[in-house]
Structure formats: C-alpha cells, structure tokens
Amino acid sequence: MTNRIAYSALLLRLSLGVMLFSHGAIMKLGTFGLAGTMGYFGSIGLPPLLGALVAFGETAAGLALISGLLVRTASLATLPIALGAVAVHAGNGWIFSNAGGGWEFPAFLAVTLLVQAGLGAGAYALDLGRLTGRRGAMQTA
C-alpha cells in the first residue's frame, strides 16, 4: 500500500471510528441511556434488545477502528447497522435534517464502511497481521 493510500485509510478509519464511538457510547449509552435507546427501538417497532446490540456494536466498532484492530471485520460487522438505519429512515426523505431524519447519512456511512473494509487499516494500526508477524491478506501498509 502506498503511503498516500495508507494515510488516506488512516483518516477514514479515525473519522469512522470517532463517529461510531460517538453514536454508540456518547449518544446512545450516555445521552439516552441503555433503557432510553432500547425504548426508542421498541417505539419504532424493532426489538428493544436490538437497541442495546446497536449501541454496544457501534461503541466496539468505533474503538476497533480508532485503534486499527480488526478494521475489516469491524467495518463489515457495522454495515448491517448502517443499512438498518437506511431502512428506518427511508420514509423520511433524502436529507438527514428532515423530520425523523432522512437516509442520506446512513447511506453514506454504509458506503464508507465498505470502502474502509476494502482499504484495510492503513497507517498506524494495531492490526493482528502486524502483531503476530503474519502478513499477506492482512497487509495494509
């Protein structure tokens, strides 16, 4: 991976990581609380337990991306959350500032998660290939 691509992947990884961590830990767990998040999911017809899974999933994926650990796995594992958000917001129109939030932001998130999975961790990552000395498919920089 060239330095330019490795540093581009790093910037994307950190941006996605901070955003996912913010949505999971700060917004869903901190601001709304676990009960509030689960209650919201229940109020829109989804299983309340899914709210807890999403909150913890976003938090864990955010930390994984920030650290550069299991980046491809974290990106792909978070993709169903983003696609689920697209489905939930689909009836609200395109722009996320619409009442109820549109689907523009979750769709963009889904695409960036796919791009991150394709690029890998990039520079300054704690990927397992580097830690165990195994390179090859996990080589990212």
HELIX and SHEET records of a PDB file:
HELIX    1   1 ASN A    3  PHE A   21  1                                  19    
HELIX    2   2 SER A   22  THR A   31  3                                  10    
HELIX    3   3 GLY A   33  SER A   43  1                                  11    
HELIX    4   4 PRO A   48  SER A   67  1                                  20    
HELIX    5   5 VAL A   71  HIS A   89  1                                  19    
HELIX    6   6 ALA A   90  ASN A   92  5                                   3    
HELIX    7   7 GLU A  104  LEU A  119  1                                  16    
HELIX    8   8 LEU A  128  THR A  132  1                                   5    
HELIX    9   9 GLY A  136  MET A  138  5                                   3    
END                                                                             
